[in-house]
Amino acid sequence: MARTTGSHAGITGPKIRQAALRLFAQRGYAAVSMRSIAAEVGVQAGALYNYTPDKQSLLVDLMRTHLDGLLEAAVPDDGGPLARLQQFVAFHIRFHADRPDEVFIAYMELRNLEPDNFVEIEALRRRYEDRLEQILRDGAEAGVFEVADSKIVTLAIIAMLTGVNTWFRQGGRLSLEEVVAQYWDMVRKAVGA
């Protein structure tokens, strides 16, 4: 497919992704049209199809990119369960602190995925959740944690950590490191360590 005259794939493609990310996070996927994304970028609506087949593909690409980056950046499992849990908590908060739009989309827009896309994205999310669940299981087996249901505790911890993005702002009352320390204390207590 030929590009629109004056467009540059290396510039327009990323602009489309950024505009879609911003608009999906602000308005919600269902309320955003391809026409509104095009207007944000400053191209004709038809030009978007040189870069993405459709709005659903754009959403999936944004989610996949975020989750792939999350999985690639995740800290290795070094040390015992307590140290690994502390590393997970700190990593999760720090990684997501600068990505509020990506986090919103990755966690709140699952409902708008078509079935095959949902399966793909949910599998990526599960891979990340499984890392935490394995830490909790290892800690329970070692007698370090008191965890009755590792899956429920996993989901509760991730929800709590991800919630930081709804209120934390750089330059606010607490520094990011103070937030990490307080959340680590809450998570540690939640698992009985």
MOQUIMO-V67094 format. One record per run of one state. SS is the DSSP state (A for helix, B for strand, O for the rest). FROM is the first residue (numbers start at 1). TO is the last residue. If there is no record, write none. Layout:
ss | from | to
SS | FROM | TO
SS | FROM | TO
This chain:
ss | from | to
O | 1 | 8
A | 9 | 27
O | 28 | 28
A | 29 | 31
O | 32 | 33
A | 34 | 41
O | 42 | 44
A | 45 | 50
O | 51 | 54
A | 55 | 73
O | 74 | 80
A | 81 | 97
O | 98 | 99
A | 100 | 108
O | 109 | 109
A | 110 | 112
O | 113 | 114
A | 115 | 141
O | 142 | 149
A | 150 | 166
O | 167 | 175
A | 176 | 190
O | 191 | 193
